[in-house]
Amino acid sequence: MKINRIRFLFAAAACSIAWSGLMTTAVQAEEFSFTATNGTKSAVTKVLVSQDKKDWGYFDIGSGIKPGTTVDLVWDKSTNSESCTQWVKANFADGSESEPAKFDFCEDRLEIEF
C-alpha cells in the first residue's frame, strides 16, 4: 500500500512538472516580437506604433538603433488585446521621420526595415 502511494506521488509530481513546462511554452507563444533594421545613415531614436495613425505609442529602444544595425523588439504584454495590424514609423537623429507603414505583427518572423 505504501509503495502505491509513493508511485502516485511520483506520478503526480511528474505531471505537475510537465504541465508547468506546457504553461511556460504557452506564455512564450503569446509574446509578439519582430526584427527591426536601420538601413539609413541616421540613427533611429524612436520606433512609434499606432492602430489608428492618431494615437502613437513607442518601443523602448534604449539609446537608439545605429545605422546598419538589426535588433529584436518585443511588444509589452499590455498590448496583447490590441489588433495585430499596426502602423509603424521611426524618428531619426537627424530630425526626420519615416512615413507610417502598416504591418501585421502576428506574422511569424516579421522583419521591418527603416
Backbone as ProteinMPNN parsed JSONL, in Angstrom:
{"seq_chain_A": "MKINRIRFLFAAAACSIAWSGLMTTAVQAEEFSFTATNGTKSAVTKVLVSQDKKDWGYFDIGSGIKPGTTVDLVWDKSTNSESCTQWVKANFADGSESEPAKFDFCEDRLEIEF", "coords_chain_A": {"N_chain_A": [[0.82, -1.186, 0.0], [1.942, 1.246, 0.782], [3.924, 1.564, -1.19], [2.382, 1.929, -3.495], [1.28, 4.427, -2.897], [3.58, 6.028, -2.92], [4.297, 5.74, -5.604], [2.069, 6.988, -6.752], [2.385, 9.637, -5.803], [4.831, 10.25, -7.017], [4.083, 10.109, -9.733], [2.189, 12.154, -9.788], [3.816, 14.355, -9.242], [5.468, 14.319, -11.507], [3.585, 14.826, -13.524], [2.836, 17.367, -12.768], [5.198, 18.824, -13.195], [5.44, 18.519, -15.974], [3.095, 19.821, -16.836], [3.658, 22.388, -15.96], [5.783, 23.04, -17.677], [4.416, 23.085, -20.135], [2.723, 25.262, -19.739], [4.582, 27.342, -19.555], [5.574, 27.348, -22.159], [3.233, 28.095, -23.515], [2.859, 30.695, -22.557], [5.158, 31.922, -23.56], [4.573, 31.734, -26.256], [2.672, 33.662, -26.598], [4.06, 35.975, -26.723], [4.763, 38.68, -28.627], [6.961, 39.533, -31.161], [9.404, 41.228, -33.242], [11.746, 41.908, -35.902], [13.831, 44.674, -36.346], [15.473, 46.673, -38.666], [17.86, 49.147, -39.233], [18.289, 50.733, -42.048], [19.263, 53.125, -42.867], [21.283, 56.17, -42.944], [21.227, 57.51, -40.603], [20.786, 57.409, -37.064], [18.119, 55.569, -35.55], [15.93, 57.013, -33.346], [13.518, 56.659, -32.123], [10.894, 54.284, -32.199], [7.726, 54.221, -33.303], [4.293, 53.239, -32.827], [0.899, 52.647, -33.918], [-2.626, 52.072, -33.85], [-4.462, 53.549, -35.229], [-3.256, 55.693, -36.513], [-3.381, 58.07, -35.173], [-3.158, 58.145, -32.321], [-0.144, 57.526, -30.851], [2.102, 55.08, -29.658], [5.199, 53.912, -28.222], [8.244, 51.977, -28.631], [10.647, 50.874, -26.27], [13.752, 51.561, -27.089], [16.171, 51.927, -26.007], [19.234, 53.555, -26.292], [18.903, 53.939, -28.963], [18.822, 52.839, -32.465], [21.479, 52.071, -34.276], [22.79, 53.08, -37.527], [22.657, 50.544, -40.015], [22.293, 48.505, -38.216], [20.627, 45.68, -36.749], [17.912, 44.824, -34.692], [16.058, 42.977, -32.21], [12.768, 43.417, -31.251], [10.302, 43.441, -28.694], [6.867, 43.247, -28.011], [5.093, 44.843, -25.367], [3.34, 43.086, -22.81], [0.938, 44.269, -22.153], [-0.207, 45.078, -24.495], [-1.368, 42.922, -25.71], [-4.111, 42.635, -26.185], [-4.643, 44.237, -28.284], [-5.091, 44.959, -31.828], [-3.537, 42.949, -34.36], [-2.66, 44.244, -36.582], [-0.849, 47.091, -37.174], [0.243, 50.498, -37.449], [3.455, 51.748, -38.231], [6.23, 53.846, -37.568], [9.352, 55.664, -37.727], [11.493, 57.779, -35.808], [14.316, 59.806, -36.455], [17.789, 60.542, -35.694], [18.649, 62.748, -37.124], [16.488, 64.392, -37.169], [14.475, 63.779, -38.946], [11.554, 61.875, -40.033], [10.15, 58.711, -40.676], [7.79, 57.605, -43.189], [4.576, 56.477, -42.145], [3.915, 52.985, -42.061], [1.969, 50.062, -42.631], [1.772, 47.063, -40.758], [1.488, 43.521, -40.051], [1.676, 42.27, -37.022], [1.274, 39.774, -35.985], [2.317, 38.05, -37.702], [4.668, 35.515, -38.318], [8.126, 35.828, -37.671], [8.398, 38.528, -38.457], [9.88, 41.157, -40.246], [11.125, 44.409, -40.251], [12.257, 47.199, -42.034], [13.824, 50.293, -41.717]], "CA_chain_A": [[0.0, 0.0, 0.0], [2.83, 2.4, 0.862], [4.599, 1.696, -2.479], [1.413, 2.533, -4.418], [1.174, 5.852, -2.553], [4.812, 6.657, -3.415], [4.164, 5.798, -7.065], [1.079, 8.017, -7.065], [3.004, 10.939, -5.556], [5.837, 10.454, -8.063], [3.36, 10.386, -10.978], [1.592, 13.484, -9.649], [4.903, 15.333, -9.373], [5.886, 14.321, -12.911], [2.54, 15.52, -14.283], [2.908, 18.784, -12.404], [6.353, 19.391, -13.897], [5.103, 18.557, -17.4], [2.1, 20.887, -17.003], [4.367, 23.655, -15.79], [6.518, 23.271, -18.925], [3.446, 23.456, -21.169], [2.25, 26.613, -19.459], [5.664, 28.253, -19.905], [5.578, 27.411, -23.615], [2.062, 28.866, -23.929], [3.119, 32.092, -22.246], [6.146, 32.403, -24.507], [3.952, 31.822, -27.572], [1.888, 34.889, -26.635], [4.971, 37.11, -26.798], [4.891, 39.131, -30.006], [8.236, 40.213, -31.399], [9.756, 41.442, -34.642], [13.108, 42.364, -36.133], [13.892, 46.0, -36.963], [16.777, 47.0, -39.224], [18.035, 50.535, -39.649], [19.005, 50.751, -43.318], [19.551, 54.511, -43.219], [22.573, 56.692, -42.479], [20.977, 58.22, -39.353], [20.301, 56.513, -36.004], [16.707, 55.612, -35.176], [15.83, 57.426, -31.946], [12.239, 56.224, -31.586], [10.017, 53.486, -33.044], [6.363, 54.53, -32.876], [3.246, 52.366, -33.369], [-0.461, 53.14, -33.723], [-3.692, 51.339, -34.53], [-5.299, 54.457, -36.0], [-2.413, 56.777, -37.016], [-3.663, 59.282, -34.4], [-2.529, 57.96, -31.014], [1.083, 56.775, -31.067], [2.891, 54.562, -28.548], [6.564, 53.687, -28.696], [9.058, 50.904, -28.07], [11.866, 51.284, -25.58], [14.899, 51.096, -27.883], [17.387, 52.366, -25.324], [19.911, 54.722, -26.878], [18.587, 54.006, -30.384], [19.271, 51.786, -33.379], [22.514, 52.669, -35.131], [22.707, 52.716, -38.945], [23.171, 49.222, -40.367], [22.093, 47.579, -37.102], [19.358, 44.963, -36.642], [17.572, 44.498, -33.308], [14.789, 42.298, -31.962], [11.913, 44.186, -30.345], [9.198, 42.643, -28.154], [5.715, 44.017, -27.554], [4.728, 44.739, -23.969], [2.172, 42.22, -22.63], [-0.274, 45.079, -22.044], [-0.754, 45.299, -25.839], [-1.862, 41.657, -26.258], [-5.521, 42.73, -26.584], [-4.743, 45.111, -29.449], [-5.088, 44.357, -33.15], [-2.234, 42.561, -34.897], [-2.297, 45.193, -37.619], [-0.459, 48.363, -36.579], [1.055, 51.429, -38.226], [4.775, 51.928, -37.629], [7.112, 54.861, -38.143], [10.566, 55.865, -36.933], [12.117, 59.103, -35.709], [15.753, 59.673, -36.646], [18.658, 61.508, -35.019], [18.783, 63.966, -37.93], [15.236, 65.139, -37.082], [13.482, 63.308, -39.912], [10.617, 60.834, -39.594], [9.743, 57.861, -41.801], [6.358, 57.546, -43.468], [3.958, 55.33, -41.481], [3.634, 51.808, -42.88], [1.121, 49.116, -41.911], [2.337, 45.721, -40.635], [0.768, 42.524, -39.26], [2.627, 41.809, -36.025], [1.038, 38.364, -35.67], [3.084, 37.315, -38.71], [5.907, 34.911, -37.81], [9.412, 36.36, -38.14], [8.208, 39.807, -39.134], [11.08, 41.988, -40.352], [10.845, 45.776, -40.695], [13.468, 47.985, -42.293], [13.63, 51.741, -41.798]], "C_chain_A": [[0.868, 1.257, 0.0], [3.537, 2.637, -0.474], [3.656, 2.32, -3.504], [1.265, 4.023, -4.158], [2.398, 6.608, -3.067], [4.759, 6.777, -4.926], [3.187, 6.893, -7.482], [1.683, 9.409, -6.894], [4.049, 11.263, -6.624], [5.168, 10.817, -9.385], [2.738, 11.78, -10.928], [2.65, 14.571, -9.818], [5.358, 15.436, -10.82], [4.862, 15.057, -13.776], [2.582, 17.015, -14.007], [4.053, 19.476, -13.131], [6.058, 19.522, -15.389], [4.107, 19.679, -17.676], [2.754, 22.26, -16.905], [5.142, 24.007, -17.056], [5.595, 23.686, -20.056], [2.949, 24.875, -20.97], [3.314, 27.643, -19.833], [5.725, 28.433, -21.412], [4.412, 28.252, -24.113], [2.277, 30.352, -23.682], [4.116, 32.671, -23.239], [5.536, 32.576, -25.896], [3.139, 33.104, -27.706], [2.764, 36.131, -26.742], [5.181, 37.478, -28.264], [6.191, 39.911, -30.167], [8.44, 40.387, -32.901], [11.193, 41.931, -34.706], [13.045, 43.707, -36.839], [15.32, 46.271, -37.414], [16.802, 48.463, -39.619], [18.911, 50.54, -40.892], [19.355, 52.157, -43.774], [20.934, 54.912, -42.709], [22.444, 57.467, -41.165], [20.419, 57.239, -38.323], [18.798, 56.685, -35.797], [16.661, 55.961, -33.69], [14.535, 56.966, -31.299], [11.505, 55.398, -32.628], [8.613, 53.657, -32.48], [5.359, 53.609, -33.555], [1.87, 52.931, -33.03], [-1.446, 52.229, -34.437], [-4.443, 52.238, -35.505], [-4.557, 55.646, -36.628], [-2.702, 58.115, -36.324], [-2.951, 59.236, -33.051], [-1.337, 57.03, -31.184], [1.71, 56.354, -29.743], [4.287, 54.318, -29.086], [7.223, 52.511, -27.989], [10.246, 51.513, -27.342], [13.038, 50.703, -26.371], [16.209, 51.598, -27.28], [17.962, 53.608, -25.962], [19.707, 54.815, -28.385], [19.075, 52.802, -31.164], [20.224, 52.432, -34.365], [22.326, 52.261, -36.586], [23.346, 51.348, -39.207], [22.957, 48.159, -39.304], [20.707, 46.939, -37.158], [19.14, 44.596, -35.181], [16.255, 43.732, -33.269], [14.025, 43.122, -30.941], [10.726, 43.327, -29.949], [8.104, 43.576, -27.664], [5.521, 43.815, -26.063], [3.447, 43.9, -23.857], [0.868, 43.017, -22.564], [-0.921, 45.332, -23.403], [-1.365, 44.039, -26.438], [-3.318, 41.722, -26.713], [-5.714, 43.624, -27.812], [-4.716, 44.306, -30.746], [-3.665, 43.991, -33.576], [-1.73, 43.582, -35.908], [-2.06, 46.567, -36.998], [0.317, 49.196, -37.6], [2.365, 51.641, -37.484], [5.505, 53.058, -38.343], [8.3, 55.03, -37.21], [10.949, 57.335, -36.932], [13.62, 58.886, -35.772], [16.518, 60.796, -35.953], [18.798, 62.804, -35.801], [17.497, 64.805, -37.955], [14.159, 64.683, -38.046], [12.618, 62.193, -39.307], [10.222, 60.017, -40.812], [8.234, 57.97, -42.001], [5.776, 56.348, -42.711], [3.684, 54.205, -42.483], [2.881, 50.799, -42.018], [1.739, 47.716, -41.938], [1.425, 44.838, -39.801], [1.763, 41.892, -38.291], [2.356, 40.395, -35.539], [1.777, 37.456, -36.659], [4.368, 36.773, -38.075], [7.114, 35.551, -38.466], [9.258, 37.648, -38.94], [9.495, 40.609, -39.097], [10.672, 43.337, -40.919], [12.178, 46.479, -40.933], [13.093, 49.445, -42.427], [14.665, 52.332, -42.727]], "O_chain_A": [[0.566, 2.222, -0.701], [3.735, 3.788, -0.862], [4.082, 3.155, -4.302], [1.138, 4.804, -5.101], [2.264, 7.712, -3.593], [5.137, 7.811, -5.477], [3.435, 7.632, -8.435], [1.505, 10.268, -7.758], [4.147, 12.401, -7.081], [5.622, 11.723, -10.083], [2.76, 12.505, -11.923], [2.402, 15.59, -10.463], [5.609, 16.538, -11.309], [5.236, 15.825, -14.663], [2.386, 17.829, -14.91], [3.893, 20.591, -13.626], [6.396, 20.536, -15.999], [4.261, 20.412, -18.652], [2.439, 23.172, -17.67], [5.153, 25.169, -17.463], [5.952, 24.551, -20.856], [2.774, 25.612, -21.94], [2.988, 28.702, -20.368], [5.909, 29.551, -21.895], [4.579, 29.045, -25.039], [1.91, 31.178, -24.517], [3.937, 33.794, -23.71], [5.939, 33.473, -26.638], [2.937, 33.587, -28.82], [2.24, 37.24, -26.841], [5.712, 36.687, -29.043], [6.477, 40.832, -29.401], [7.746, 39.778, -33.716], [11.78, 42.316, -33.694], [12.306, 43.873, -37.809], [16.264, 46.118, -36.639], [15.877, 48.96, -40.263], [20.127, 50.372, -40.804], [19.705, 52.366, -44.936], [21.656, 54.104, -42.124], [23.427, 58.016, -40.667], [19.659, 56.337, -38.677], [18.272, 57.796, -35.86], [17.282, 55.284, -32.871], [14.446, 56.886, -30.074], [11.487, 55.756, -33.805], [8.34, 53.292, -31.336], [5.538, 53.235, -34.714], [1.687, 53.597, -32.01], [-1.144, 51.682, -35.497], [-4.998, 51.758, -36.493], [-5.194, 56.518, -37.218], [-2.315, 59.17, -36.826], [-2.234, 60.167, -32.684], [-1.491, 55.885, -31.607], [1.837, 57.159, -28.821], [4.534, 54.497, -30.279], [6.815, 52.107, -26.9], [10.781, 52.543, -27.754], [13.286, 49.498, -26.328], [17.228, 51.681, -27.966], [17.259, 54.601, -26.152], [20.286, 55.692, -29.025], [19.659, 51.871, -30.608], [19.817, 53.247, -35.194], [21.758, 51.203, -36.858], [24.422, 51.038, -38.695], [23.397, 47.022, -39.474], [19.735, 47.576, -37.563], [20.054, 44.119, -34.508], [15.44, 43.83, -34.186], [14.562, 43.483, -29.894], [10.2, 42.571, -30.767], [8.374, 44.569, -26.988], [5.762, 42.722, -25.55], [2.57, 43.995, -24.715], [-0.194, 42.486, -22.887], [-2.074, 45.759, -23.459], [-1.84, 44.078, -27.573], [-3.721, 40.924, -27.56], [-6.829, 43.751, -28.319], [-4.363, 43.127, -30.755], [-2.705, 44.658, -33.189], [-0.524, 43.764, -36.072], [-2.954, 47.138, -36.375], [0.964, 48.656, -38.498], [2.387, 51.707, -36.255], [5.41, 53.207, -39.561], [8.268, 54.601, -36.056], [10.757, 58.044, -37.92], [14.143, 57.918, -35.221], [15.966, 61.858, -35.664], [19.042, 63.855, -35.21], [17.42, 65.804, -38.669], [13.028, 65.161, -37.966], [12.908, 61.655, -38.238], [9.982, 60.581, -41.88], [7.501, 58.375, -41.099], [6.421, 55.301, -42.642], [3.271, 54.457, -43.614], [3.127, 50.696, -40.816], [2.172, 47.236, -42.985], [0.681, 45.327, -38.95], [2.593, 41.075, -38.69], [3.136, 39.862, -34.75], [1.848, 36.242, -36.467], [5.07, 37.501, -37.374], [7.124, 35.788, -39.674], [9.907, 37.834, -39.969], [10.13, 40.732, -38.049], [9.971, 43.416, -41.928], [13.106, 46.365, -40.132], [12.165, 49.798, -43.155], [14.683, 53.544, -42.94]]}, "name": "protein", "num_of_chains": 1, "seq": "MKINRIRFLFAAAACSIAWSGLMTTAVQAEEFSFTATNGTKSAVTKVLVSQDKKDWGYFDIGSGIKPGTTVDLVWDKSTNSESCTQWVKANFADGSESEPAKFDFCEDRLEIEF"}
